[in-house]
Amino acid sequence: MFSSRETHLVVLRELDVVRTALREALTAATTEERPGLERALSVLDGLGGNEQQLKAKWVGGLLEQAGIDPRTEEVVAIRELRRAVPGLGLAAAVDLLKQVNAAA
């Protein structure tokens, strides 16, 4: 069914739907709600990139949160990735780690 090199990570790209909903909410927002909605739009606008970049960003954040340096602790990083994504093969985890290190 899946090769061992597939990452099984799905990048959700419904940003336009969310952006539209936030802009609509902003037009009807109270003074107290506006700063939060404006901040949410700002964060959403910063989520650009292609699928590989988004995967690398997610993996980098996961490893950073776990306190793992992907450049110096490769084995630990791969183990953490495979723990975080059940069913992730060794080759796929290595590929993800390479993407993170290339983006750094």
VMD Tcl script that builds the backbone (N, CA, C; Angstrom):
set m [mol new atoms 312]
animate dup $m
set s [atomselect $m all]
$s set {name element resname resid chain x y z} {
  {N N MET 1 A 0.827 -1.195 0.000}
  {CA C MET 1 A 0.000 0.000 0.000}
  {C C MET 1 A 0.866 1.250 0.000}
  {N N PHE 2 A 1.676 1.466 1.026}
  {CA C PHE 2 A 2.578 2.613 1.092}
  {C C PHE 2 A 4.005 2.104 1.056}
  {N N SER 3 A 4.859 2.841 0.385}
  {CA C SER 3 A 6.269 2.470 0.444}
  {C C SER 3 A 6.845 2.992 1.745}
  {N N SER 4 A 7.988 2.469 2.147}
  {CA C SER 4 A 8.584 2.890 3.415}
  {C C SER 4 A 9.153 4.299 3.339}
  {N N ARG 5 A 9.195 4.904 2.144}
  {CA C ARG 5 A 9.731 6.253 2.008}
  {C C ARG 5 A 8.639 7.326 2.074}
  {N N GLU 6 A 7.382 6.914 2.066}
  {CA C GLU 6 A 6.305 7.891 2.148}
  {C C GLU 6 A 6.212 8.422 3.564}
  {N N THR 7 A 5.928 9.700 3.680}
  {CA C THR 7 A 5.979 10.330 4.992}
  {C C THR 7 A 4.671 10.261 5.768}
  {N N HIS 8 A 3.545 10.027 5.120}
  {CA C HIS 8 A 2.249 9.948 5.795}
  {C C HIS 8 A 1.885 11.247 6.508}
  {N N LEU 9 A 2.513 12.338 6.143}
  {CA C LEU 9 A 2.127 13.636 6.687}
  {C C LEU 9 A 1.290 14.351 5.646}
  {N N VAL 10 A 0.157 14.843 6.051}
  {CA C VAL 10 A -0.728 15.533 5.139}
  {C C VAL 10 A -0.691 17.013 5.483}
  {N N VAL 11 A -0.424 17.824 4.486}
  {CA C VAL 11 A -0.418 19.269 4.690}
  {C C VAL 11 A -1.810 19.777 4.360}
  {N N LEU 12 A -2.448 20.372 5.333}
  {CA C LEU 12 A -3.788 20.922 5.132}
  {C C LEU 12 A -3.669 22.307 4.547}
  {N N ARG 13 A -4.315 22.540 3.432}
  {CA C ARG 13 A -4.175 23.799 2.724}
  {C C ARG 13 A -5.522 24.522 2.589}
  {N N GLU 14 A -6.305 24.565 3.610}
  {CA C GLU 14 A -7.593 25.248 3.592}
  {C C GLU 14 A -7.440 26.690 4.063}
  {N N LEU 15 A -6.301 27.279 3.815}
  {CA C LEU 15 A -6.010 28.608 4.338}
  {C C LEU 15 A -6.952 29.673 3.785}
  {N N ASP 16 A -7.353 29.555 2.517}
  {CA C ASP 16 A -8.229 30.562 1.931}
  {C C ASP 16 A -9.597 30.575 2.602}
  {N N VAL 17 A -10.108 29.416 2.947}
  {CA C VAL 17 A -11.411 29.327 3.626}
  {C C VAL 17 A -11.307 29.977 5.002}
  {N N VAL 18 A -10.247 29.668 5.726}
  {CA C VAL 18 A -10.051 30.237 7.062}
  {C C VAL 18 A -9.826 31.746 6.970}
  {N N ARG 19 A -9.013 32.173 6.003}
  {CA C ARG 19 A -8.741 33.602 5.829}
  {C C ARG 19 A -10.038 34.377 5.552}
  {N N THR 20 A -10.886 33.829 4.698}
  {CA C THR 20 A -12.167 34.473 4.384}
  {C C THR 20 A -13.044 34.563 5.631}
  {N N ALA 21 A -13.098 33.492 6.397}
  {CA C ALA 21 A -13.910 33.490 7.619}
  {C C ALA 21 A -13.386 34.518 8.625}
  {N N LEU 22 A -12.070 34.614 8.753}
  {CA C LEU 22 A -11.500 35.597 9.678}
  {C C LEU 22 A -11.789 37.027 9.215}
  {N N ARG 23 A -11.685 37.270 7.932}
  {CA C ARG 23 A -11.967 38.628 7.416}
  {C C ARG 23 A -13.435 38.997 7.618}
  {N N GLU 24 A -14.320 38.024 7.425}
  {CA C GLU 24 A -15.746 38.282 7.670}
  {C C GLU 24 A -15.988 38.568 9.147}
  {N N ALA 25 A -15.341 37.806 10.010}
  {CA C ALA 25 A -15.490 38.027 11.451}
  {C C ALA 25 A -14.926 39.391 11.837}
  {N N LEU 26 A -13.860 39.796 11.181}
  {CA C LEU 26 A -13.245 41.085 11.478}
  {C C LEU 26 A -14.163 42.255 11.123}
  {N N THR 27 A -14.934 42.131 10.048}
  {CA C THR 27 A -15.838 43.213 9.661}
  {C C THR 27 A -16.949 43.423 10.689}
  {N N ALA 28 A -17.324 42.364 11.405}
  {CA C ALA 28 A -18.394 42.462 12.396}
  {C C ALA 28 A -17.864 42.488 13.828}
  {N N ALA 29 A -16.543 42.578 13.973}
  {CA C ALA 29 A -15.920 42.457 15.298}
  {C C ALA 29 A -16.113 43.707 16.146}
  {N N THR 30 A -16.160 43.476 17.442}
  {CA C THR 30 A -16.174 44.583 18.389}
  {C C THR 30 A -14.749 45.104 18.542}
  {N N THR 31 A -14.616 46.220 19.202}
  {CA C THR 31 A -13.298 46.811 19.429}
  {C C THR 31 A -12.397 45.855 20.199}
  {N N GLU 32 A -12.972 45.118 21.124}
  {CA C GLU 32 A -12.189 44.175 21.919}
  {C C GLU 32 A -11.734 42.960 21.095}
  {N N GLU 33 A -12.533 42.543 20.121}
  {CA C GLU 33 A -12.226 41.364 19.321}
  {C C GLU 33 A -11.226 41.646 18.190}
  {N N ARG 34 A -11.176 42.898 17.733}
  {CA C ARG 34 A -10.358 43.236 16.565}
  {C C ARG 34 A -8.882 42.871 16.702}
  {N N PRO 35 A -8.212 43.196 17.807}
  {CA C PRO 35 A -6.780 42.866 17.882}
  {C C PRO 35 A -6.501 41.365 17.735}
  {N N GLY 36 A -7.321 40.542 18.336}
  {CA C GLY 36 A -7.119 39.099 18.236}
  {C C GLY 36 A -7.336 38.579 16.822}
  {N N LEU 37 A -8.377 39.071 16.166}
  {CA C LEU 37 A -8.647 38.651 14.790}
  {C C LEU 37 A -7.565 39.155 13.836}
  {N N GLU 38 A -7.100 40.379 14.056}
  {CA C GLU 38 A -6.016 40.914 13.222}
  {C C GLU 38 A -4.741 40.106 13.408}
  {N N ARG 39 A -4.461 39.702 14.639}
  {CA C ARG 39 A -3.285 38.870 14.911}
  {C C ARG 39 A -3.429 37.506 14.241}
  {N N ALA 40 A -4.634 36.935 14.309}
  {CA C ALA 40 A -4.869 35.637 13.665}
  {C C ALA 40 A -4.654 35.732 12.153}
  {N N LEU 41 A -5.109 36.801 11.532}
  {CA C LEU 41 A -4.876 36.996 10.099}
  {C C LEU 41 A -3.394 37.144 9.793}
  {N N SER 42 A -2.686 37.834 10.646}
  {CA C SER 42 A -1.248 38.008 10.471}
  {C C SER 42 A -0.521 36.669 10.533}
  {N N VAL 43 A -0.881 35.852 11.505}
  {CA C VAL 43 A -0.269 34.528 11.636}
  {C C VAL 43 A -0.593 33.684 10.408}
  {N N LEU 44 A -1.838 33.712 9.986}
  {CA C LEU 44 A -2.263 32.936 8.832}
  {C C LEU 44 A -1.513 33.365 7.577}
  {N N ASP 45 A -1.314 34.656 7.397}
  {CA C ASP 45 A -0.595 35.147 6.231}
  {C C ASP 45 A 0.870 34.721 6.230}
  {N N GLY 46 A 1.414 34.396 7.387}
  {CA C GLY 46 A 2.790 33.942 7.484}
  {C C GLY 46 A 2.971 32.452 7.242}
  {N N LEU 47 A 1.898 31.765 6.911}
  {CA C LEU 47 A 1.972 30.313 6.717}
  {C C LEU 47 A 2.160 29.919 5.262}
  {N N GLY 48 A 2.849 30.717 4.505}
  {CA C GLY 48 A 3.083 30.396 3.102}
  {C C GLY 48 A 4.115 29.300 2.956}
  {N N GLY 49 A 4.303 28.850 1.742}
  {CA C GLY 49 A 5.316 27.847 1.450}
  {C C GLY 49 A 4.711 26.651 0.749}
  {N N ASN 50 A 5.573 25.869 0.140}
  {CA C ASN 50 A 5.097 24.666 -0.522}
  {C C ASN 50 A 4.992 23.526 0.490}
  {N N GLU 51 A 4.537 22.383 0.029}
  {CA C GLU 51 A 4.292 21.255 0.942}
  {C C GLU 51 A 5.569 20.807 1.657}
  {N N GLN 52 A 6.686 20.731 0.936}
  {CA C GLN 52 A 7.943 20.321 1.566}
  {C C GLN 52 A 8.379 21.320 2.626}
  {N N GLN 53 A 8.236 22.608 2.336}
  {CA C GLN 53 A 8.621 23.629 3.313}
  {C C GLN 53 A 7.753 23.544 4.562}
  {N N LEU 54 A 6.463 23.304 4.365}
  {CA C LEU 54 A 5.563 23.207 5.509}
  {C C LEU 54 A 5.860 21.969 6.352}
  {N N LYS 55 A 6.189 20.847 5.693}
  {CA C LYS 55 A 6.567 19.643 6.436}
  {C C LYS 55 A 7.837 19.894 7.235}
  {N N ALA 56 A 8.827 20.521 6.584}
  {CA C ALA 56 A 10.092 20.806 7.269}
  {C C ALA 56 A 9.867 21.736 8.452}
  {N N LYS 57 A 8.985 22.702 8.283}
  {CA C LYS 57 A 8.682 23.633 9.377}
  {C C LYS 57 A 8.016 22.890 10.543}
  {N N TRP 58 A 7.088 21.999 10.233}
  {CA C TRP 58 A 6.408 21.243 11.281}
  {C C TRP 58 A 7.394 20.342 12.014}
  {N N VAL 59 A 8.220 19.619 11.258}
  {CA C VAL 59 A 9.200 18.710 11.860}
  {C C VAL 59 A 10.196 19.508 12.697}
  {N N GLY 60 A 10.668 20.637 12.168}
  {CA C GLY 60 A 11.597 21.477 12.923}
  {C C GLY 60 A 10.997 21.949 14.235}
  {N N GLY 61 A 9.722 22.342 14.203}
  {CA C GLY 61 A 9.041 22.774 15.424}
  {C C GLY 61 A 8.873 21.638 16.416}
  {N N LEU 62 A 8.552 20.464 15.911}
  {CA C LEU 62 A 8.412 19.287 16.768}
  {C C LEU 62 A 9.726 18.978 17.477}
  {N N LEU 63 A 10.818 18.994 16.729}
  {CA C LEU 63 A 12.128 18.689 17.313}
  {C C LEU 63 A 12.583 19.793 18.267}
  {N N GLU 64 A 12.298 21.032 17.914}
  {CA C GLU 64 A 12.654 22.144 18.804}
  {C C GLU 64 A 11.908 22.027 20.130}
  {N N GLN 65 A 10.633 21.701 20.046}
  {CA C GLN 65 A 9.828 21.548 21.258}
  {C C GLN 65 A 10.352 20.410 22.135}
  {N N ALA 66 A 10.900 19.372 21.501}
  {CA C ALA 66 A 11.455 18.242 22.243}
  {C C ALA 66 A 12.887 18.514 22.701}
  {N N GLY 67 A 13.441 19.663 22.314}
  {CA C GLY 67 A 14.803 20.010 22.715}
  {C C GLY 67 A 15.871 19.224 21.971}
  {N N ILE 68 A 15.578 18.877 20.731}
  {CA C ILE 68 A 16.498 18.061 19.926}
  {C C ILE 68 A 17.049 18.898 18.783}
  {N N ASP 69 A 18.374 18.934 18.651}
  {CA C ASP 69 A 19.022 19.623 17.533}
  {C C ASP 69 A 19.142 18.626 16.382}
  {N N PRO 70 A 18.429 18.832 15.280}
  {CA C PRO 70 A 18.427 17.852 14.192}
  {C C PRO 70 A 19.776 17.724 13.484}
  {N N ARG 71 A 20.657 18.700 13.632}
  {CA C ARG 71 A 21.963 18.633 12.979}
  {C C ARG 71 A 22.966 17.815 13.782}
  {N N THR 72 A 22.860 17.859 15.095}
  {CA C THR 72 A 23.850 17.170 15.934}
  {C C THR 72 A 23.308 15.906 16.596}
  {N N GLU 73 A 21.997 15.752 16.625}
  {CA C GLU 73 A 21.378 14.586 17.277}
  {C C GLU 73 A 20.463 13.857 16.293}
  {N N GLU 74 A 21.032 13.437 15.172}
  {CA C GLU 74 A 20.233 12.852 14.102}
  {C C GLU 74 A 19.485 11.591 14.537}
  {N N VAL 75 A 20.145 10.707 15.231}
  {CA C VAL 75 A 19.501 9.450 15.637}
  {C C VAL 75 A 18.350 9.729 16.600}
  {N N VAL 76 A 18.576 10.610 17.540}
  {CA C VAL 76 A 17.530 10.981 18.503}
  {C C VAL 76 A 16.374 11.665 17.768}
  {N N ALA 77 A 16.712 12.520 16.795}
  {CA C ALA 77 A 15.685 13.228 16.025}
  {C C ALA 77 A 14.828 12.240 15.233}
  {N N ILE 78 A 15.455 11.270 14.601}
  {CA C ILE 78 A 14.709 10.269 13.834}
  {C C ILE 78 A 13.804 9.458 14.756}
  {N N ARG 79 A 14.310 9.080 15.910}
  {CA C ARG 79 A 13.500 8.326 16.877}
  {C C ARG 79 A 12.285 9.163 17.309}
  {N N GLU 80 A 12.492 10.450 17.566}
  {CA C GLU 80 A 11.387 11.324 17.984}
  {C C GLU 80 A 10.355 11.474 16.870}
  {N N LEU 81 A 10.814 11.614 15.641}
  {CA C LEU 81 A 9.889 11.714 14.507}
  {C C LEU 81 A 9.039 10.455 14.383}
  {N N ARG 82 A 9.675 9.308 14.507}
  {CA C ARG 82 A 8.948 8.048 14.380}
  {C C ARG 82 A 8.003 7.830 15.554}
  {N N ARG 83 A 8.336 8.380 16.719}
  {CA C ARG 83 A 7.430 8.296 17.867}
  {C C ARG 83 A 6.222 9.200 17.634}
  {N N ALA 84 A 6.462 10.384 17.072}
  {CA C ALA 84 A 5.398 11.369 16.873}
  {C C ALA 84 A 4.460 10.996 15.730}
  {N N VAL 85 A 4.959 10.257 14.752}
  {CA C VAL 85 A 4.155 9.870 13.587}
  {C C VAL 85 A 4.152 8.346 13.482}
  {N N PRO 86 A 3.220 7.693 14.162}
  {CA C PRO 86 A 3.168 6.232 14.125}
  {C C PRO 86 A 3.084 5.724 12.681}
  {N N GLY 87 A 3.867 4.706 12.384}
  {CA C GLY 87 A 3.877 4.138 11.043}
  {C C GLY 87 A 4.884 4.783 10.112}
  {N N LEU 88 A 5.562 5.826 10.564}
  {CA C LEU 88 A 6.567 6.485 9.739}
  {C C LEU 88 A 7.779 5.572 9.616}
  {N N GLY 89 A 8.141 5.252 8.396}
  {CA C GLY 89 A 9.276 4.377 8.161}
  {C C GLY 89 A 10.596 5.088 8.414}
  {N N LEU 90 A 11.635 4.301 8.564}
  {CA C LEU 90 A 12.963 4.844 8.814}
  {C C LEU 90 A 13.430 5.724 7.658}
  {N N ALA 91 A 13.261 5.243 6.431}
  {CA C ALA 91 A 13.708 6.020 5.268}
  {C C ALA 91 A 12.944 7.346 5.171}
  {N N ALA 92 A 11.650 7.323 5.438}
  {CA C ALA 92 A 10.846 8.548 5.384}
  {C C ALA 92 A 11.279 9.521 6.473}
  {N N ALA 93 A 11.580 9.011 7.661}
  {CA C ALA 93 A 12.044 9.877 8.752}
  {C C ALA 93 A 13.383 10.516 8.395}
  {N N VAL 94 A 14.267 9.748 7.772}
  {CA C VAL 94 A 15.559 10.292 7.345}
  {C C VAL 94 A 15.342 11.379 6.300}
  {N N ASP 95 A 14.420 11.143 5.353}
  {CA C ASP 95 A 14.124 12.151 4.330}
  {C C ASP 95 A 13.593 13.438 4.961}
  {N N LEU 96 A 12.696 13.308 5.928}
  {CA C LEU 96 A 12.170 14.496 6.611}
  {C C LEU 96 A 13.280 15.245 7.334}
  {N N LEU 97 A 14.154 14.527 7.974}
  {CA C LEU 97 A 15.259 15.158 8.691}
  {C C LEU 97 A 16.179 15.883 7.714}
  {N N LYS 98 A 16.407 15.307 6.554}
  {CA C LYS 98 A 17.215 15.970 5.531}
  {C C LYS 98 A 16.571 17.275 5.079}
  {N N GLN 99 A 15.242 17.271 4.937}
  {CA C GLN 99 A 14.528 18.484 4.552}
  {C C GLN 99 A 14.673 19.576 5.599}
  {N N VAL 100 A 14.593 19.180 6.864}
  {CA C VAL 100 A 14.745 20.149 7.957}
  {C C VAL 100 A 16.146 20.729 7.939}
  {N N ASN 101 A 17.142 19.879 7.817}
  {CA C ASN 101 A 18.521 20.345 7.828}
  {C C ASN 101 A 18.850 21.194 6.597}
  {N N ALA 102 A 18.232 20.896 5.464}
  {CA C ALA 102 A 18.445 21.698 4.253}
  {C C ALA 102 A 17.811 23.074 4.388}
  {N N ALA 103 A 16.699 23.141 5.119}
  {CA C ALA 103 A 15.999 24.413 5.294}
  {C C ALA 103 A 16.707 25.307 6.318}
  {N N ALA 104 A 17.532 24.716 7.166}
  {CA C ALA 104 A 18.187 25.492 8.233}
  {C C ALA 104 A 19.311 26.346 7.699}
}
mol reanalyze $m
mol bondsrecalc $m
mol representation Tube
mol addrep $m
